[in-house]
Amino acid sequence: MRQQTWFAILLGITVLSLGAAAAERAPADYQNAMKDLGVFVAGVDKVVAAEDWDAIAAQATSARDAFAIAEKYWDGKNADAKELAGSGGKQAQDLIAVAGQKSKEGAEFSVNEIKMLCANCHTAHREAQPDGSFLIK
């Protein structure tokens, strides 16, 4: 009975340490890409409301480039995250196109799709730390 208790304790410690070891700090280019996407999310609604098509296209281009970095990072690591990043890049490209067409409804749709993809990826693939930073799951 005593051996079973120790075995259970060791197994629990092993499982917890594997979970902790699985989380990692993202490389600098990925962190910068996420910051660029944060700037996009924080400012894009304002430029869409103002129908500033040049600013929308510029922000969408920045987002597309950031998604490309994210997709490259996730390649070979996590198929779901890679797919989400790829979808984000496609939505950003669509946003560039609708900015060229000056379609407010299209821009609003693309922006909402991008925000939803970001939220889904963050929920599934990042882990908040007590200091406010994040680790990659």
C-alpha positions as CSV (number, residue, x, y, z in Angstrom):
1,M,0.0,0.0,0.0
2,R,2.8,2.4,0.8
3,Q,4.5,1.7,-2.5
4,Q,1.2,2.5,-4.3
5,T,1.0,5.8,-2.5
6,W,4.6,6.8,-3.5
7,F,4.0,5.6,-7.0
8,A,0.8,7.8,-7.2
9,I,2.7,10.8,-5.9
10,L,5.6,10.4,-8.3
11,L,3.2,9.9,-11.2
12,G,1.5,13.2,-10.2
13,I,4.7,15.0,-10.0
14,T,5.8,13.7,-13.4
15,V,2.5,14.7,-15.1
16,L,2.7,18.2,-13.6
17,S,6.3,18.7,-14.6
18,L,5.6,17.5,-18.1
19,G,2.9,20.1,-18.3
20,A,5.2,22.8,-17.1
21,A,8.0,21.8,-19.4
22,A,5.6,21.9,-22.4
23,A,5.0,25.6,-22.0
24,E,7.7,27.8,-23.5
25,R,8.6,31.4,-24.1
26,A,8.0,32.4,-27.7
27,P,10.9,33.7,-29.8
28,A,11.3,37.5,-30.3
29,D,10.0,37.5,-33.8
30,Y,6.8,35.7,-32.7
31,Q,6.4,38.1,-29.7
32,N,6.8,41.1,-32.1
33,A,4.2,39.6,-34.5
34,M,1.8,39.2,-31.6
35,K,2.4,42.8,-30.5
36,D,1.7,43.9,-34.1
37,L,-1.6,41.9,-34.1
38,G,-2.4,43.6,-30.7
39,V,-1.9,47.0,-32.3
40,F,-4.1,45.9,-35.2
41,V,-6.9,44.7,-32.9
42,A,-6.7,47.9,-30.8
43,G,-6.9,50.3,-33.7
44,V,-8.7,48.7,-36.6
45,D,-12.2,49.4,-35.5
46,K,-11.5,53.1,-35.4
47,V,-10.1,53.2,-39.0
48,V,-13.0,51.0,-40.2
49,A,-15.6,53.3,-38.6
50,A,-13.8,56.3,-40.3
51,E,-13.7,54.4,-43.6
52,D,-10.0,55.3,-43.9
53,W,-9.3,52.7,-46.6
54,D,-5.5,53.4,-46.8
55,A,-5.1,52.9,-43.1
56,I,-7.2,49.7,-43.2
57,A,-5.1,48.3,-45.9
58,A,-1.9,49.2,-44.1
59,Q,-3.1,47.6,-40.9
60,A,-4.3,44.6,-42.7
61,T,-0.9,44.2,-44.4
62,S,0.8,44.4,-41.0
63,A,-1.6,41.8,-39.7
64,R,-1.0,39.5,-42.7
65,D,2.8,39.7,-42.2
66,A,2.4,38.9,-38.5
67,F,0.2,35.9,-39.2
68,A,2.9,34.6,-41.7
69,I,5.4,34.7,-38.8
70,A,3.0,32.9,-36.5
71,E,2.2,30.3,-39.2
72,K,5.9,29.7,-39.7
73,Y,6.5,29.4,-35.9
74,W,3.7,26.8,-35.5
75,D,4.8,24.7,-38.6
76,G,5.7,21.3,-37.3
77,K,4.7,22.2,-33.7
78,N,0.9,22.3,-33.8
79,A,-1.3,21.8,-36.8
80,D,-4.3,23.5,-35.2
81,A,-2.4,26.7,-34.4
82,K,-0.7,26.7,-37.8
83,E,-4.2,26.4,-39.4
84,L,-5.5,29.3,-37.3
85,A,-2.5,31.5,-38.2
86,G,-3.0,30.6,-41.9
87,S,-6.6,31.5,-41.7
88,G,-5.8,34.8,-40.1
89,G,-3.4,35.6,-42.9
90,K,-6.1,34.8,-45.5
91,Q,-8.6,37.0,-43.6
92,A,-6.1,39.8,-43.5
93,Q,-5.6,39.5,-47.2
94,D,-9.3,39.6,-47.7
95,L,-9.4,42.8,-45.6
96,I,-6.8,44.3,-47.9
97,A,-9.1,43.4,-50.9
98,V,-12.3,44.9,-49.3
99,A,-10.4,48.0,-48.4
100,G,-9.6,48.4,-52.0
101,Q,-13.3,47.9,-52.8
102,K,-14.2,50.4,-50.0
103,S,-16.7,47.9,-48.5
104,K,-17.4,48.9,-44.9
105,E,-19.5,45.7,-44.4
106,G,-16.7,43.6,-45.9
107,A,-14.1,45.3,-43.7
108,E,-16.3,44.8,-40.6
109,F,-16.8,41.1,-41.4
110,S,-13.0,40.5,-42.0
111,V,-12.0,42.3,-38.9
112,N,-14.5,40.2,-36.8
113,E,-13.2,37.0,-38.4
114,I,-9.6,38.0,-37.5
115,K,-10.5,38.8,-33.9
116,M,-12.3,35.5,-33.5
117,L,-9.3,33.6,-34.9
118,C,-7.0,35.4,-32.5
119,A,-9.3,34.7,-29.5
120,N,-9.6,31.0,-30.4
121,C,-5.8,30.6,-30.8
122,H,-5.1,32.4,-27.6
123,T,-7.6,30.3,-25.7
124,A,-6.1,27.1,-27.0
125,H,-2.4,27.8,-27.3
126,R,-1.2,30.3,-24.7
127,E,-0.9,30.2,-20.9
128,A,-1.1,33.4,-18.9
129,Q,1.6,33.9,-16.3
130,P,1.3,35.7,-12.9
131,D,3.5,38.6,-14.2
132,G,1.1,39.2,-17.1
133,S,3.3,37.6,-19.7
134,F,2.3,34.4,-21.7
135,L,3.8,31.1,-22.4
136,I,3.1,29.0,-25.5
137,K,1.3,25.7,-24.7
